[in-house]
Amino acid sequence: MTTRPLHAVLLGPQAAARRLLELLPAALDGTGPALLPLDPGLPPARLAGLVEAFAPSVIETADGLQRPAVAAAPGPGAADAAGGAGAGEQTAVVIATSGSTGRPKGAELSGAALLASARASLARIGARPGQRWLCCLPVFHMAGLGVLVRSLLAGIDPVVADRVDAQALAGSGCAHVSLVPTQLRRLLDAGAPVSALRTILLGGAAPPAGLAGEAAAAGARVVTTYGMSETCGGCVYDGLPLDGVMIATTSDGDRAGGGRIRISGPVLFSGYRGRPDLTAAAMDGAWFVTSDLGTVGDGGRLTVRGRADDVIVTGGEKVVAGEVAALLETCPGVREAAVVGRPDAEWGERVTAVIVPDNPAQPPTLDLLCRHVRERLPRYALPRELVLRGALPMLPSGKPDLETLRREQSPAGNVSR
């Protein structure tokens, strides 16, 4: 496979969206360079690591085009080297996957995969040509970039906003938007006219219990999505795969949360740029094996139970942190919840509940949380520590920053058992 030049775009959110809209058509049809959207808000050392790992030919900044000191393709295409999904197809976009430590990973996405994802998404929500999208997610993540690709197919430029609030929503004239749960929560709290939107795609993280129902009561049509950079973003809508996408789980029999979720179909990435070893580890034939645990029930509906690497081992028992967090968010007095494992001399790890209360003056107690969890889960899954916060730390992708919560020291006088 002939390696295409890689054009990095290192611009602020609105400027990056406008520039990518100009460059994407040629990237998708193979007549122009592949694109690498980069976040200018990253620490300089992190940016330098991305540039070194992905080796763009040029970097476009507000000051013009720059050529890195080393601008060579990092070896053969990952798909060709490892036989990944889409082997032999030209890369159109490289997306740096989430994570702040270790060697960077870049998911290579072909034009065919990106277009298949966008077409299937538009078909599933019943979008019509000319209906405008509101782009309020960073375009250097797949969720924001996906809005741009859907807009190209819809034949109308999106409205690009650094943030979404009631005023921006009221005057946007948009029919569709992609949001993360925190954004939707803030819109509802502000009394934003969410009913003016035809579709709210809600992804990036599992929504708190009741959030989608509250939005529906306000007149919104919410479609929950599941996916990742390696699947061109959301590929499962309201638990059901998009047309052409297949889902299954591994049969490893993990007692804590079912098997790992497997995904196949035309939306899969081609491989990790310059990392055939990682590509081979992530692929099982035509299937991408995710890091998430889940089950596929009657009618082929997927239930995501949590990440395999978020399993807490406490007293020799395995606890799926995401499953406990989802249950805690149904407890009275809880607005948002995250669950992490923190080191414990006796248990190895202790289940720690990080709670944003509905009313800070009357937060839920640890005993209340334990009684609530005990109704559905084994005793070993009960939280042994309660941390109260005004807000959860978030990653730029809209997911809770669990690594920060794991590393935090438990405050003096904290509630534990």
Secondary structure, DSSP 8 states (H G I E B T S, - for coil): -----EEEE---HHHHHHHHHHHHHHHHHTSS-EEEE--TTS-HHHHHHHHHHH--SEEEETTEEE--S-----SS-HHHHHT-TTTT--EEEEEE-S-SSSS--EEEEEHHHHHHHHHHHHHHHT--TT--EEE-S-TTSHHHHHHHHHHHHHTS--EE-SS--HHHHHTT--SEEEE-HHHHHHHHHTT--GGG-SEEEE-SS---TTHHHHHHHTT--EEEEEEEGGGTEEEEETTEE-TT-EEEE-----TTT-EEEEEESTT---EETT-HHHHHHHEETTEEEEEEEEEE-GGG-EEEEEEGGGEEEETTEEEEHHHHHHHHTTSTTEEEEEEEEEEETTTEEEEEEEEEESSTTS---HHHHHHHHHTTS-GGGS-SEEEE-SS--B-TTSSB-HHHHHHS---TT-EE-
